[in-house]
């Protein structure tokens, strides 16, 4: 499912995330400050820093790469 989100404020993103993503899920984003809500709200958040030319990040704990180049949806 794709949708237009009216803005990227923390509160707007919180509403979208809590309606569409199961708590505890791994979520990969860029470094937008509004995404800081994810860890606080119980998600396994991993961010890449495009400003530092970082395009993917490896998580040793989860044995997986995190990036923002595609969306992978798994059934809940």
Secondary structure, 3 states (H helix, E strand, C coil): CCCCCCCCCHHHHHHHHHHHCCCCCEEEECCCHHHHHHHHCCCEEEECCHHHCCCEEEECCCCEEEECCCCCCCCC
